[in-house]
Amino acid sequence: MVCIQNSALHYIPEPPSPPLSDTGSEIVEQLTALGEPTLQSLGLGSWYPNGLVQSGLEALHVGLNIPWWTSIVLGKLIIFIHQYMVDNNA
């Protein structure tokens, strides 16, 4: 059995400070009202149809302060009702 007694093994350095700009506004602009990163900051939520749906779900999630799964169900319900209304009026 080998026993190493070295003071360097027991040294734990201080954690580094997070990189912030002068005002921290860059980080604040990338967070939603719920403190989560925005879809645009993650490279999602473009102007293509799937990105518009993502942005709509994010608007429901942040605007109504509901969980993601609820915003998905509510978004599906909104699209279903809209499609039903369009199909019955045609």
N, C-alpha and C positions, 0 to 999 in steps of 0.2 A: 504494500500500500504506500503510495507516494503522497506526502503532505507538503504542499507548497505554502510557505508563509511569506508573502510579499505584500508590502503596503500598497503597491501599484494596482494589485488586483481588487482592492477594496475601495478604490477611489471612484466616486461617481461624479462626473462633471455637472455643472449647472446646465439646465436646458437653455437652448438658444432663444432669443427673443424673436417673435414673429416679425416678418418684414412688413412694415407699414410705411405709407407715404406720409407727407407732412400732416395732412388732415385725416387720412384714412378714408377719404371719400371714394377711392377706387374700389375698395373692398365693400363699402356700404352700397354702392351702385350695383354690385353683382349679387346682392341678397334681396330676397322678397320680404314682404312684411312679416312673414313667419320665420325669418332668419335662415331660409334655405337658399341655395344658389338658384339663380334664374335659369331657365332653359337656354336662353341666348348665351349666357356665360359658359354653358356646357357644350355649345355648338349645335343645339337643337332649336326647334321652333322657327324654321325658315318660312319663306313665302310660298313654298310648294304646298299642295293640299294636305299632306301628312303633317307638315310643320304648322299649318294653320289650325289643324285639329289639336296638336300638342299645345299650342298657345291658348286655344280656347279652354282646354282642360286645366291648364295652369291658371287661367283667369278665374275659373270656377273655384279651384282649390284655394287660391290666395284671397280672392274677393269675398267668398262666403265663409272662409275659415273652416273648411270641411276636409276630411281625410281624402287621400288620393282615390281610394276605391269608391267613395261616395261621389266624387266628381266624375269618375268614369261612368257610373250608373246614371247619374243625372244627365251627363252629356249624351249618352245613348238614348235616354228617354226624350230629351229635347229633339234629337235627330229623328227618332221614330215618330213623334207627334207631328213634326214638320212634314215628314214624308207622307204620313197618313192624310194630312190636310191637303197637300198638293195633289195626291192621287185621287182623292174624293171630289175635288173641285174641277178636275180635268174632264 
